[in-house]
């Protein structure tokens, strides 16, 4: 049985599962994607009852009622072409005005469009009413396009064959690896077709790093993420954000094409706000805020959204590193820990290592409680402004430079105040993401480097 299709070509009659009205939801989605609705009177009467039930039981709380179906362009299922024919006779016309109909040529396009509408309303509790034979397929698509921010409840929608003969649809509980790959391919193909938002993809580079390396720092423009605080070139997905991995991977694909690196050999740090370093080639720790490597063609990246993404390069030994420096990591010495790992592992010399600090929050916007700020003041008074206030302002970039210079990095080999790299992420919403400015659902930019193959 084809998981994507229906066991047979279905008629329009739909029957509620008894538990379908058990709980309220902020959004209700009715899946008619694989069904071709005929014009028999009993079919439309049953559909009318179904829509009436949804509207009656969910109108009080639900802010979005939606019917998902296949557009007339082409939807091939089991060798046939189905489309969703929602005729508006027999009393359906007025009721359908309460529902938004999303009709697209693919499941990926439909669900992504619906996700946008759900996100516009900032909803998270969703009831999906779906034929049993499509439930596992629907869940597989949702797993790819949504994150744990959303709560889904699934209910059965049963159908009958044309002619009125009841057909008990069979729930398919397993998706094969090939079927999952087909789903992922459909989603990837759709996401690749989307236009870039907020302008062109921009990569900031440093003249300190020679051309034997591919490197750069991203901004927030040129990606496909549409949620305001993530728009548009967000490069990190988590269970707490609305951007799924599939969207982040498409943004990464576009970055790899623009910069010229292989995204199949791309590694991000696993942030823990510490000074742990993963020396690539050794066992990967559970978490780390720095990576070093001398492997050609491997791209390593540090995340940043106020914290500093730092890139390290040694053109003599042909080694490189990245580090993520928040205020805790800065005080713990993550920058020099990365330098020391390069020296110990690859025989690098302090005078050969160049260090570039990516965009981060400036002392104009970043404060800490006075007891935390005291450690920066002890490092150097210039790292703190208004120290006697309850929440002094902290200069993370100055603190990082001081620690690097004390560790032996030559001052001329540190870039922290040139071009767009020293712009405050919080002060420039047109260019950068910022946790300080945007709150918990913030986007992420990166600093990256690799040794050319």
PLY file of the C-alpha trace (Angstrom):
ply
format ascii 1.0
element vertex 453
property float x
property float y
property float z
element edge 452
property int vertex1
property int vertex2
end_header
0.00 0.00 0.00
1.34 3.41 -0.93
1.66 5.38 2.28
1.04 8.67 0.51
-2.13 7.61 -1.24
-5.46 6.29 -0.14
-6.23 2.56 -0.24
-8.73 3.32 -2.97
-10.14 6.41 -4.65
-12.37 7.79 -1.96
-15.76 9.44 -2.16
-16.72 12.44 -0.10
-18.51 10.97 2.86
-16.69 11.60 6.12
-17.54 10.26 9.57
-16.42 11.66 12.91
-14.49 9.46 15.27
-16.36 9.71 18.59
-13.42 11.12 20.53
-12.75 13.90 18.08
-14.36 16.60 20.19
-12.64 15.52 23.38
-10.42 18.56 23.85
-10.20 22.14 22.68
-7.42 23.45 20.45
-6.16 26.82 19.27
-6.06 25.60 15.68
-7.95 22.80 13.92
-6.73 21.26 10.67
-8.92 18.93 8.62
-6.93 16.82 6.17
-8.78 16.21 2.90
-5.58 16.14 0.87
-5.92 12.66 -0.60
-9.68 12.74 -1.10
-11.69 13.55 -4.17
-15.12 14.75 -3.13
-18.04 13.83 -5.33
-21.22 15.83 -5.60
-23.65 13.31 -4.12
-26.09 14.94 -1.75
-25.32 12.60 1.16
-21.60 13.33 0.83
-22.10 17.05 1.18
-24.56 16.60 4.00
-22.01 14.54 5.92
-19.24 17.06 5.21
-21.59 19.80 6.34
-22.19 17.99 9.63
-18.46 17.51 10.08
-17.62 21.16 9.55
-20.55 22.22 11.73
-19.26 20.03 14.55
-15.76 21.51 14.32
-17.10 25.03 14.18
-19.52 24.49 17.07
-17.11 22.76 19.44
-13.96 24.74 18.65
-15.10 28.25 17.69
-14.91 29.49 21.28
-11.16 28.89 21.58
-9.81 28.07 18.14
-8.36 31.07 16.31
-7.73 29.17 13.11
-9.94 26.60 11.36
-8.39 25.13 8.25
-9.13 22.59 5.53
-6.08 21.19 3.75
-6.51 19.77 0.27
-4.65 19.19 -2.96
-4.75 21.87 -5.63
-5.80 21.12 -9.17
-2.24 21.36 -10.46
-1.25 17.72 -9.99
-1.35 15.37 -7.04
-0.42 11.84 -8.02
-1.46 9.12 -5.64
-1.33 5.45 -6.60
-0.99 6.34 -10.26
-4.07 8.56 -10.25
-4.54 12.28 -10.05
-6.74 13.50 -7.20
-7.84 16.98 -6.38
-9.97 18.55 -3.73
-13.31 19.63 -5.18
-15.11 21.51 -2.41
-18.38 22.33 -4.15
-20.33 24.98 -2.31
-23.85 23.74 -2.78
-26.18 22.16 -0.24
-25.48 24.75 2.48
-21.69 24.47 2.43
-21.01 27.94 1.08
-21.76 29.91 4.25
-20.02 27.43 6.54
-16.87 27.30 4.44
-16.41 31.02 5.10
-15.50 30.06 8.68
-12.67 27.84 7.40
-9.52 28.80 5.57
-8.90 26.44 2.66
-5.23 25.76 1.94
-4.86 24.09 -1.43
-1.35 23.33 -2.69
0.22 20.81 -5.09
2.21 19.01 -2.37
1.94 18.02 1.28
5.09 19.99 2.05
3.70 23.17 0.50
0.35 22.75 2.27
1.77 22.14 5.74
4.40 24.89 5.41
1.68 27.36 4.38
-0.46 26.26 7.31
2.53 26.59 9.66
3.00 30.18 8.52
-0.63 30.96 9.28
-0.36 29.29 12.70
2.82 31.22 13.47
1.27 34.53 12.37
-1.31 33.96 15.11
1.31 32.71 17.60
-0.60 29.46 18.17
0.86 26.21 19.46
-2.01 23.80 20.30
-3.20 22.10 17.13
-5.78 19.38 16.48
-5.33 17.45 13.23
-8.34 15.54 11.93
-6.95 13.05 9.45
-8.01 9.77 7.76
-6.46 6.84 9.61
-4.47 5.62 6.64
-2.76 9.04 6.40
-2.10 9.64 10.10
1.44 8.22 10.16
2.30 10.10 6.98
0.94 13.31 8.45
2.97 12.81 11.64
6.12 12.24 9.60
5.67 15.53 7.73
4.87 17.36 10.97
8.03 15.96 12.62
10.06 17.51 9.82
8.31 20.89 9.66
7.44 21.66 13.29
9.35 21.70 16.59
8.47 20.86 20.18
7.04 24.34 20.60
3.86 22.92 19.07
1.48 20.45 20.68
-0.41 18.19 18.26
-3.45 16.03 18.90
-4.57 13.63 16.19
-8.10 12.40 15.61
-9.51 9.95 13.09
-11.48 11.02 10.07
-13.10 8.01 8.40
-14.38 7.95 4.85
-16.70 5.92 2.66
-16.34 4.78 -0.91
-18.45 6.18 -3.68
-21.75 4.45 -3.76
-22.08 4.55 0.01
-20.18 1.38 0.86
-18.29 1.86 4.12
-14.56 1.38 3.93
-12.63 1.12 7.17
-9.32 2.79 6.46
-6.27 1.07 7.87
-3.81 2.98 10.02
-0.24 2.49 8.83
2.11 2.58 11.79
5.49 2.28 10.09
7.33 4.49 7.64
10.25 2.87 5.86
13.59 4.60 5.48
12.89 5.07 1.78
9.50 6.65 2.47
11.04 8.98 5.06
13.69 10.01 2.57
10.95 10.73 0.01
9.22 12.96 2.54
12.48 14.78 3.30
13.19 15.19 -0.42
9.75 16.67 -1.00
10.29 19.15 1.83
13.82 20.03 0.69
12.65 20.59 -2.90
9.87 22.88 -1.72
12.12 24.89 0.62
14.70 25.37 -2.13
12.01 27.03 -4.24
11.33 29.74 -1.64
12.72 33.24 -2.21
15.26 34.84 0.09
13.81 37.25 2.66
15.08 40.61 3.97
17.61 41.05 1.18
20.63 39.18 -0.11
22.80 36.73 1.78
25.74 38.63 3.29
29.01 37.18 4.59
31.41 39.42 6.52
35.08 38.43 6.15
38.36 39.61 7.66
41.53 40.62 5.77
43.57 39.07 8.59
42.68 35.55 7.48
44.50 34.44 4.30
42.86 32.81 1.32
43.98 29.28 2.19
40.96 29.38 4.51
37.26 29.80 3.77
35.76 31.86 6.54
33.11 34.41 7.40
30.44 35.71 9.73
26.79 35.64 8.72
24.13 38.32 9.12
20.37 37.88 9.30
19.58 38.50 5.61
19.14 36.15 2.66
17.46 33.12 4.27
13.93 31.70 4.31
13.04 31.90 8.02
9.90 34.05 8.21
9.18 34.40 11.95
10.08 38.03 12.81
12.76 37.30 15.42
14.23 34.50 13.27
13.95 36.19 9.89
15.58 35.36 7.76
18.98 33.65 7.95
18.61 31.78 11.23
21.19 29.00 11.53
20.13 27.13 14.64
17.08 25.07 15.53
16.03 23.92 18.97
12.99 22.54 20.76
12.28 26.04 22.10
12.17 27.78 18.72
9.64 27.67 15.89
12.21 27.23 13.12
12.51 23.51 12.27
15.76 21.81 11.30
14.62 21.59 7.68
14.49 25.39 7.38
17.84 25.83 9.12
19.38 23.22 6.81
18.10 25.10 3.77
19.65 28.30 5.11
22.90 26.39 5.66
22.76 24.98 2.13
22.50 28.50 0.74
25.43 29.61 2.90
27.56 26.66 1.77
26.84 27.47 -1.88
27.70 31.14 -1.39
30.86 30.57 0.67
32.06 27.48 -1.18
32.23 24.86 1.57
30.83 21.33 1.80
27.78 21.32 4.10
28.13 17.54 4.52
31.31 18.25 6.50
29.92 21.04 8.67
30.13 21.00 12.48
28.66 23.44 14.99
29.77 23.79 18.57
27.46 22.31 21.22
27.23 25.27 23.53
27.47 24.89 27.28
28.91 28.32 28.20
32.13 26.71 29.35
35.75 26.44 28.17
35.67 22.85 26.89
37.25 22.33 23.47
36.68 19.50 20.98
39.88 18.68 19.13
38.47 17.16 15.96
39.69 13.60 15.48
39.34 12.82 19.15
36.16 11.63 20.84
33.49 14.30 20.65
32.35 15.55 24.08
28.67 15.93 24.93
29.10 19.71 24.96
31.87 22.14 24.11
32.30 25.82 23.29
35.29 25.49 21.00
36.48 23.30 18.10
39.90 22.99 16.49
40.91 21.10 13.36
43.64 20.72 10.74
41.50 18.61 8.41
41.04 20.09 4.96
37.49 20.59 3.72
35.91 20.41 7.16
33.96 23.52 8.18
33.59 24.38 11.86
31.27 27.04 13.24
30.57 28.98 16.42
27.09 30.28 17.17
26.37 33.84 18.17
23.39 36.03 19.07
25.08 38.56 21.40
27.73 36.06 22.52
30.93 36.40 20.46
31.62 33.90 17.65
35.42 33.80 17.45
37.46 32.43 14.53
41.12 31.36 14.84
43.55 30.63 11.99
47.19 29.60 11.74
48.33 29.86 8.11
51.77 28.39 8.95
50.59 25.10 10.47
47.35 25.23 8.46
45.08 24.77 11.46
42.00 26.62 12.59
39.48 26.88 15.39
36.24 28.50 16.51
34.89 29.44 19.92
31.64 30.68 21.40
32.26 33.30 24.10
29.38 34.40 26.28
30.11 36.23 29.49
30.67 33.00 31.41
32.86 31.48 28.71
34.83 34.71 28.45
35.67 34.66 32.15
36.48 30.94 31.94
39.00 31.71 29.18
37.39 29.85 26.26
39.33 31.96 23.72
42.77 31.06 25.11
41.63 27.48 25.70
41.10 27.26 21.93
44.50 28.80 21.26
46.19 26.41 23.69
44.49 23.43 22.04
45.88 24.51 18.66
49.36 24.86 20.15
49.26 21.50 21.91
47.69 19.52 19.07
49.15 21.04 15.91
52.37 22.70 17.12
51.08 26.19 16.38
53.04 29.21 17.58
51.40 32.10 19.39
52.84 34.64 16.96
51.29 32.87 13.95
47.70 32.61 15.21
45.26 35.28 14.07
41.96 35.79 15.90
38.83 37.51 14.59
35.91 38.41 16.84
32.52 38.27 15.15
29.54 40.53 15.79
28.34 40.59 19.41
26.41 42.68 21.89
28.22 45.88 22.82
28.77 47.59 26.19
25.93 49.91 25.20
23.35 47.12 25.67
24.78 44.31 27.81
24.46 44.44 31.59
25.10 42.01 34.43
24.23 42.11 38.13
26.97 43.86 40.06
28.24 40.65 41.68
28.80 39.09 38.24
30.24 42.30 36.81
32.87 42.34 39.55
34.87 39.60 37.84
35.13 41.73 34.68
36.12 44.74 36.77
38.84 42.66 38.40
40.05 41.61 34.93
40.33 45.27 33.95
38.27 48.28 35.02
37.88 49.31 31.36
35.70 46.22 30.80
32.93 47.72 32.97
30.93 50.92 32.77
28.88 52.31 35.68
30.39 49.72 38.01
28.69 51.19 41.09
25.22 50.74 39.60
23.08 47.64 40.34
23.55 46.43 36.74
26.83 47.64 35.24
27.47 47.56 31.48
30.00 44.96 30.28
32.39 45.09 27.32
32.85 41.44 26.32
35.03 42.31 23.33
37.49 44.32 25.38
37.67 41.53 27.96
38.35 38.97 25.22
41.13 41.05 23.69
42.76 41.57 27.09
42.72 37.83 27.80
44.11 36.99 24.35
46.92 39.53 24.64
47.79 38.34 28.14
47.90 34.82 26.73
50.49 35.83 24.13
48.48 36.57 20.96
50.02 39.57 19.19
47.78 42.66 19.36
48.05 43.17 15.59
46.76 39.62 15.06
43.46 40.33 16.80
40.65 41.92 14.82
37.77 43.17 16.94
37.09 46.75 15.86
37.00 46.81 12.06
34.24 46.78 9.40
30.82 45.49 10.46
32.33 43.05 12.94
32.23 45.49 15.83
28.61 46.56 15.38
26.45 45.83 18.41
24.06 42.99 17.57
21.35 44.45 19.81
21.58 47.93 18.26
21.34 46.71 14.64
18.12 44.70 14.13
18.45 45.13 10.36
21.74 43.20 10.34
21.91 40.83 13.31
19.97 38.59 15.66
20.05 39.39 19.36
18.92 37.49 22.45
19.10 40.69 24.52
16.79 42.49 22.11
14.47 39.72 20.88
13.98 37.45 23.89
13.78 33.66 23.98
12.74 33.04 20.36
15.90 34.68 18.99
17.73 33.79 15.80
21.37 32.78 15.50
24.21 33.87 13.25
27.54 32.06 13.05
31.25 32.49 12.51
32.76 29.71 10.40
36.12 28.60 8.98
37.59 25.72 6.99
40.89 24.90 5.33
40.50 24.75 1.55
40.90 21.31 0.01
0 1
1 2
2 3
3 4
4 5
5 6
6 7
7 8
8 9
9 10
10 11
11 12
12 13
13 14
14 15
15 16
16 17
17 18
18 19
19 20
20 21
21 22
22 23
23 24
24 25
25 26
26 27
27 28
28 29
29 30
30 31
31 32
32 33
33 34
34 35
35 36
36 37
37 38
38 39
39 40
40 41
41 42
42 43
43 44
44 45
45 46
46 47
47 48
48 49
49 50
50 51
51 52
52 53
53 54
54 55
55 56
56 57
57 58
58 59
59 60
60 61
61 62
62 63
63 64
64 65
65 66
66 67
67 68
68 69
69 70
70 71
71 72
72 73
73 74
74 75
75 76
76 77
77 78
78 79
79 80
80 81
81 82
82 83
83 84
84 85
85 86
86 87
87 88
88 89
89 90
90 91
91 92
92 93
93 94
94 95
95 96
96 97
97 98
98 99
99 100
100 101
101 102
102 103
103 104
104 105
105 106
106 107
107 108
108 109
109 110
110 111
111 112
112 113
113 114
114 115
115 116
116 117
117 118
118 119
119 120
120 121
121 122
122 123
123 124
124 125
125 126
126 127
127 128
128 129
129 130
130 131
131 132
132 133
133 134
134 135
135 136
136 137
137 138
138 139
139 140
140 141
141 142
142 143
143 144
144 145
145 146
146 147
147 148
148 149
149 150
150 151
151 152
152 153
153 154
154 155
155 156
156 157
157 158
158 159
159 160
160 161
161 162
162 163
163 164
164 165
165 166
166 167
167 168
168 169
169 170
170 171
171 172
172 173
173 174
174 175
175 176
176 177
177 178
178 179
179 180
180 181
181 182
182 183
183 184
184 185
185 186
186 187
187 188
188 189
189 190
190 191
191 192
192 193
193 194
194 195
195 196
196 197
197 198
198 199
199 200
200 201
201 202
202 203
203 204
204 205
205 206
206 207
207 208
208 209
209 210
210 211
211 212
212 213
213 214
214 215
215 216
216 217
217 218
218 219
219 220
220 221
221 222
222 223
223 224
224 225
225 226
226 227
227 228
228 229
229 230
230 231
231 232
232 233
233 234
234 235
235 236
236 237
237 238
238 239
239 240
240 241
241 242
242 243
243 244
244 245
245 246
246 247
247 248
248 249
249 250
250 251
251 252
252 253
253 254
254 255
255 256
256 257
257 258
258 259
259 260
260 261
261 262
262 263
263 264
264 265
265 266
266 267
267 268
268 269
269 270
270 271
271 272
272 273
273 274
274 275
275 276
276 277
277 278
278 279
279 280
280 281
281 282
282 283
283 284
284 285
285 286
286 287
287 288
288 289
289 290
290 291
291 292
292 293
293 294
294 295
295 296
296 297
297 298
298 299
299 300
300 301
301 302
302 303
303 304
304 305
305 306
306 307
307 308
308 309
309 310
310 311
311 312
312 313
313 314
314 315
315 316
316 317
317 318
318 319
319 320
320 321
321 322
322 323
323 324
324 325
325 326
326 327
327 328
328 329
329 330
330 331
331 332
332 333
333 334
334 335
335 336
336 337
337 338
338 339
339 340
340 341
341 342
342 343
343 344
344 345
345 346
346 347
347 348
348 349
349 350
350 351
351 352
352 353
353 354
354 355
355 356
356 357
357 358
358 359
359 360
360 361
361 362
362 363
363 364
364 365
365 366
366 367
367 368
368 369
369 370
370 371
371 372
372 373
373 374
374 375
375 376
376 377
377 378
378 379
379 380
380 381
381 382
382 383
383 384
384 385
385 386
386 387
387 388
388 389
389 390
390 391
391 392
392 393
393 394
394 395
395 396
396 397
397 398
398 399
399 400
400 401
401 402
402 403
403 404
404 405
405 406
406 407
407 408
408 409
409 410
410 411
411 412
412 413
413 414
414 415
415 416
416 417
417 418
418 419
419 420
420 421
421 422
422 423
423 424
424 425
425 426
426 427
427 428
428 429
429 430
430 431
431 432
432 433
433 434
434 435
435 436
436 437
437 438
438 439
439 440
440 441
441 442
442 443
443 444
444 445
445 446
446 447
447 448
448 449
449 450
450 451
451 452
